[in-house]
């Protein structure tokens, strides 16, 4: 089941720079629960090949 979320987050990259992103993220996983907290940070960090602590989630909400 695909779920879509609006997200706004910062990436604190290894070179010392910070990048800001916002938009729709689509998760293609079979899941019955809503993603939140550390799960979101882990997914974003994996996607950008960063450590979890390099991701700061500013806003995250499910789109219906």
Secondary structure as the mmCIF struct_conf table of DSSP 4:
data_model
#
loop_
_struct_conf.conf_type_id
_struct_conf.id
_struct_conf.beg_label_comp_id
_struct_conf.beg_label_asym_id
_struct_conf.beg_label_seq_id
_struct_conf.end_label_comp_id
_struct_conf.end_label_asym_id
_struct_conf.end_label_seq_id
STRN STRN1 UNK A 2 UNK A 12
TURN_TY1_P TURN_TY1_P1 UNK A 14 UNK A 15
BEND BEND1 UNK A 16 UNK A 16
STRN STRN2 UNK A 18 UNK A 28
BEND BEND2 UNK A 29 UNK A 29
BEND BEND3 UNK A 32 UNK A 33
HELX_RH_AL_P HELX_RH_AL_P1 UNK A 37 UNK A 48
TURN_TY1_P TURN_TY1_P2 UNK A 49 UNK A 49
HELX_RH_3T_P HELX_RH_3T_P1 UNK A 52 UNK A 54
STRN STRN3 UNK A 55 UNK A 62
#
